[in-house]
């Protein structure tokens, strides 16, 4: 009798192991299929040979579950090919599951290591993500762990997977110059290409400040729509679509960790900051053109406080 019970237990365990292995195999096949499906949806993006485009990135290892990711939007239009059209620091706290975004305006006048004073967006054109990392460290004393360079050509495809029903925005006035389309004033639901035009429009009444506001608005709304189980299921396809358009040193495990954390904490507001902060800069014209000459002490303090602000205290205030 005891031997029969023991055999039955072994049989059940064997069936459980086989079932688990089959489940893992099915999930793996699904992920590979979805990833390849995503690749077929993408075009021949400029970062298809991921990891070979730029010099090695020497970011520090994350500490205390806090991750800083350098986000660079690469604008490849005309004579501005290779410039960092968008520069952000995404800060993710694994404990609180909160995401913060700090935007650094492209005309901010900084000291680029070994190259002297330039607009901050020149650092990417000169030395890729690694020189941008060094520039941020030298000027703002912020350590960056990872980077992701996004070619805007893939933005629309990525957005249409994350938010297939579009993103609702309020367009303040007609936008057309330089974006290859006309966006009319009023409340609009925009899809991939239209949304790209909305965030790239430069002839703003608020100059580049308005464009940064729109970029942060769109990222916030994409995050709100993106943090659901459906998009976690679609993650392999999303990675396949994004792959030719993104060069990054983020590993899959970190991406999944952040993705699952954002879904778990989806009700939490995403905090944003703009550098330079209000009343901390003057407009000047120098040898490299029109720049924002900033008060570095004010902005360095603001950026570091924003990134290191006690997340538990924020939660308690909500």
TAURKA-V854187 format. One record per residue. N is the residue number from 1. RES is the residue in one small letter. PHI is phi in degrees with one decimal (none if undefined). Layout:
BEGIN
n:N res:RES phi:PHI
n:N res:RES phi:PHI
END
This chain:
BEGIN
n:1 res:x phi:none
n:2 res:x phi:-63.1
n:3 res:x phi:-64.9
n:4 res:x phi:-65.8
n:5 res:x phi:-62.7
n:6 res:x phi:-63.9
n:7 res:x phi:-65.1
n:8 res:x phi:-62.5
n:9 res:x phi:-65.7
n:10 res:x phi:-63.2
n:11 res:x phi:-63.5
n:12 res:x phi:-61.8
n:13 res:x phi:-62.6
n:14 res:x phi:-64.9
n:15 res:x phi:-63.1
n:16 res:x phi:-63.1
n:17 res:x phi:-64.5
n:18 res:x phi:-62.1
n:19 res:x phi:-61.6
n:20 res:x phi:-63.4
n:21 res:x phi:-64.1
n:22 res:x phi:-64.4
n:23 res:x phi:-62.5
n:24 res:x phi:-60.7
n:25 res:x phi:-64.1
n:26 res:x phi:-62.6
n:27 res:x phi:-62.0
n:28 res:x phi:-62.6
n:29 res:x phi:-63.4
n:30 res:x phi:-60.6
n:31 res:x phi:-63.4
n:32 res:x phi:-64.6
n:33 res:x phi:-61.9
n:34 res:x phi:-65.7
n:35 res:x phi:-61.8
n:36 res:x phi:-65.8
n:37 res:x phi:-63.3
n:38 res:x phi:-63.3
n:39 res:x phi:-61.1
n:40 res:x phi:-69.0
n:41 res:x phi:-78.0
n:42 res:x phi:-88.7
n:43 res:x phi:-92.5
n:44 res:x phi:-82.4
n:45 res:x phi:-65.6
n:46 res:x phi:-70.9
n:47 res:x phi:-111.1
n:48 res:x phi:-64.0
n:49 res:x phi:-95.2
n:50 res:x phi:-53.7
n:51 res:x phi:91.9
n:52 res:x phi:-114.6
n:53 res:x phi:-76.0
n:54 res:x phi:-119.1
n:55 res:x phi:-63.7
n:56 res:x phi:-54.4
n:57 res:x phi:-94.4
n:58 res:x phi:-110.2
n:59 res:x phi:-65.5
n:60 res:x phi:-75.3
n:61 res:x phi:-73.3
n:62 res:x phi:-60.5
n:63 res:x phi:-125.9
n:64 res:x phi:58.0
n:65 res:x phi:72.1
n:66 res:x phi:-109.3
n:67 res:x phi:-120.9
n:68 res:x phi:-109.9
n:69 res:x phi:-117.4
n:70 res:x phi:-80.8
n:71 res:x phi:-106.5
n:72 res:x phi:-122.8
n:73 res:x phi:-94.3
n:74 res:x phi:-93.3
n:75 res:x phi:-94.3
n:76 res:x phi:-107.5
n:77 res:x phi:-84.6
n:78 res:x phi:48.9
n:79 res:x phi:-78.8
n:80 res:x phi:-102.3
n:81 res:x phi:-58.1
n:82 res:x phi:92.8
n:83 res:x phi:-76.7
n:84 res:x phi:-88.0
n:85 res:x phi:-68.0
n:86 res:x phi:-132.0
n:87 res:x phi:-134.1
n:88 res:x phi:-137.4
n:89 res:x phi:-116.0
n:90 res:x phi:-96.1
n:91 res:x phi:-113.3
n:92 res:x phi:-121.5
n:93 res:x phi:-106.7
n:94 res:x phi:-66.4
n:95 res:x phi:-73.2
n:96 res:x phi:-88.6
n:97 res:x phi:60.8
n:98 res:x phi:-104.7
n:99 res:x phi:-119.4
n:100 res:x phi:-124.8
n:101 res:x phi:-128.5
n:102 res:x phi:-114.3
n:103 res:x phi:-99.1
n:104 res:x phi:-108.7
n:105 res:x phi:-65.8
n:106 res:x phi:-62.9
n:107 res:x phi:-95.0
n:108 res:x phi:-61.7
n:109 res:x phi:-86.9
n:110 res:x phi:-130.7
n:111 res:x phi:-97.1
n:112 res:x phi:-88.5
n:113 res:x phi:-49.7
n:114 res:x phi:73.4
n:115 res:x phi:-124.1
n:116 res:x phi:81.3
n:117 res:x phi:-83.5
n:118 res:x phi:-149.6
n:119 res:x phi:-67.4
n:120 res:x phi:-62.5
n:121 res:x phi:-71.9
n:122 res:x phi:-72.4
n:123 res:x phi:-59.7
n:124 res:x phi:-67.4
n:125 res:x phi:-64.9
n:126 res:x phi:-79.2
n:127 res:x phi:-138.3
n:128 res:x phi:68.8
n:129 res:x phi:-58.1
n:130 res:x phi:-64.5
n:131 res:x phi:-70.7
n:132 res:x phi:-63.8
n:133 res:x phi:-58.7
n:134 res:x phi:-62.8
n:135 res:x phi:-64.3
n:136 res:x phi:-66.1
n:137 res:x phi:-63.0
n:138 res:x phi:-68.5
n:139 res:x phi:-90.7
n:140 res:x phi:-125.0
n:141 res:x phi:56.2
n:142 res:x phi:-117.9
n:143 res:x phi:-88.1
n:144 res:x phi:-107.5
n:145 res:x phi:-96.6
n:146 res:x phi:-137.0
n:147 res:x phi:-137.9
n:148 res:x phi:-146.7
n:149 res:x phi:-101.2
n:150 res:x phi:-113.6
n:151 res:x phi:-79.8
n:152 res:x phi:-59.4
n:153 res:x phi:-60.6
n:154 res:x phi:-94.5
n:155 res:x phi:-58.2
n:156 res:x phi:-63.1
n:157 res:x phi:-66.2
n:158 res:x phi:-64.1
n:159 res:x phi:-62.5
n:160 res:x phi:-67.6
n:161 res:x phi:-81.1
n:162 res:x phi:-68.7
n:163 res:x phi:-128.5
n:164 res:x phi:-61.9
n:165 res:x phi:-91.8
n:166 res:x phi:89.5
n:167 res:x phi:-120.8
n:168 res:x phi:-87.1
n:169 res:x phi:-136.4
n:170 res:x phi:-108.9
n:171 res:x phi:-88.1
n:172 res:x phi:-73.9
n:173 res:x phi:-160.9
n:174 res:x phi:-60.4
n:175 res:x phi:-122.4
n:176 res:x phi:-148.7
n:177 res:x phi:-63.0
n:178 res:x phi:84.0
n:179 res:x phi:-118.1
n:180 res:x phi:71.3
n:181 res:x phi:-162.3
n:182 res:x phi:-121.5
n:183 res:x phi:-105.8
n:184 res:x phi:-90.2
n:185 res:x phi:-62.0
n:186 res:x phi:116.8
n:187 res:x phi:-75.8
n:188 res:x phi:-133.7
n:189 res:x phi:-103.8
n:190 res:x phi:-106.5
n:191 res:x phi:-106.6
n:192 res:x phi:-38.1
n:193 res:x phi:-64.6
n:194 res:x phi:-65.4
n:195 res:x phi:-65.9
n:196 res:x phi:-62.6
n:197 res:x phi:-60.9
n:198 res:x phi:-62.0
n:199 res:x phi:-84.0
n:200 res:x phi:-95.9
n:201 res:x phi:-58.2
n:202 res:x phi:-105.4
n:203 res:x phi:-86.3
n:204 res:x phi:-92.5
n:205 res:x phi:-64.3
n:206 res:x phi:-100.7
n:207 res:x phi:53.3
n:208 res:x phi:-71.9
n:209 res:x phi:-63.9
n:210 res:x phi:-66.1
n:211 res:x phi:-64.7
n:212 res:x phi:-63.6
n:213 res:x phi:-60.7
n:214 res:x phi:-66.3
n:215 res:x phi:-61.4
n:216 res:x phi:-66.9
n:217 res:x phi:-59.8
n:218 res:x phi:-67.6
n:219 res:x phi:-61.7
n:220 res:x phi:-60.6
n:221 res:x phi:-72.8
n:222 res:x phi:-64.5
n:223 res:x phi:-61.3
n:224 res:x phi:-63.7
n:225 res:x phi:-80.1
n:226 res:x phi:-79.8
n:227 res:x phi:-87.2
n:228 res:x phi:-142.4
n:229 res:x phi:-61.1
n:230 res:x phi:-59.3
n:231 res:x phi:-75.7
n:232 res:x phi:-66.9
n:233 res:x phi:-64.8
n:234 res:x phi:-83.1
n:235 res:x phi:-56.3
n:236 res:x phi:-58.8
n:237 res:x phi:-66.0
n:238 res:x phi:-61.5
n:239 res:x phi:-64.2
n:240 res:x phi:-66.3
n:241 res:x phi:-64.8
n:242 res:x phi:-75.8
n:243 res:x phi:-51.1
n:244 res:x phi:-70.5
n:245 res:x phi:-106.6
n:246 res:x phi:-128.0
n:247 res:x phi:-111.8
n:248 res:x phi:-152.3
n:249 res:x phi:-103.4
n:250 res:x phi:-70.9
n:251 res:x phi:-85.8
n:252 res:x phi:-59.1
n:253 res:x phi:-60.6
n:254 res:x phi:-66.5
n:255 res:x phi:-60.4
n:256 res:x phi:-64.9
n:257 res:x phi:-60.6
n:258 res:x phi:-65.8
n:259 res:x phi:-59.7
n:260 res:x phi:-65.8
n:261 res:x phi:-65.7
n:262 res:x phi:-67.2
n:263 res:x phi:-65.8
n:264 res:x phi:-64.9
n:265 res:x phi:-108.4
n:266 res:x phi:-63.4
n:267 res:x phi:-79.8
n:268 res:x phi:-83.7
n:269 res:x phi:-68.6
n:270 res:x phi:-92.6
n:271 res:x phi:-87.1
n:272 res:x phi:-131.4
n:273 res:x phi:-144.8
n:274 res:x phi:-117.7
n:275 res:x phi:-113.0
n:276 res:x phi:-80.2
n:277 res:x phi:-75.7
n:278 res:x phi:-59.7
n:279 res:x phi:58.8
n:280 res:x phi:-131.6
n:281 res:x phi:-155.9
n:282 res:x phi:-133.7
n:283 res:x phi:-80.9
n:284 res:x phi:-138.3
n:285 res:x phi:-118.4
n:286 res:x phi:-124.9
n:287 res:x phi:-64.4
n:288 res:x phi:-99.4
n:289 res:x phi:110.3
n:290 res:x phi:-74.6
n:291 res:x phi:-133.1
n:292 res:x phi:-104.3
n:293 res:x phi:-89.1
n:294 res:x phi:-103.2
n:295 res:x phi:-80.9
n:296 res:x phi:-66.1
n:297 res:x phi:-64.1
n:298 res:x phi:-61.4
n:299 res:x phi:-74.4
n:300 res:x phi:-63.3
n:301 res:x phi:-64.1
n:302 res:x phi:-63.3
n:303 res:x phi:-67.1
n:304 res:x phi:-66.3
n:305 res:x phi:-66.1
n:306 res:x phi:-62.4
n:307 res:x phi:-73.6
n:308 res:x phi:-104.0
n:309 res:x phi:-54.7
n:310 res:x phi:-59.0
n:311 res:x phi:-62.5
n:312 res:x phi:-65.2
n:313 res:x phi:-69.8
n:314 res:x phi:-63.3
n:315 res:x phi:-60.2
n:316 res:x phi:-66.0
n:317 res:x phi:-82.6
n:318 res:x phi:-77.5
END
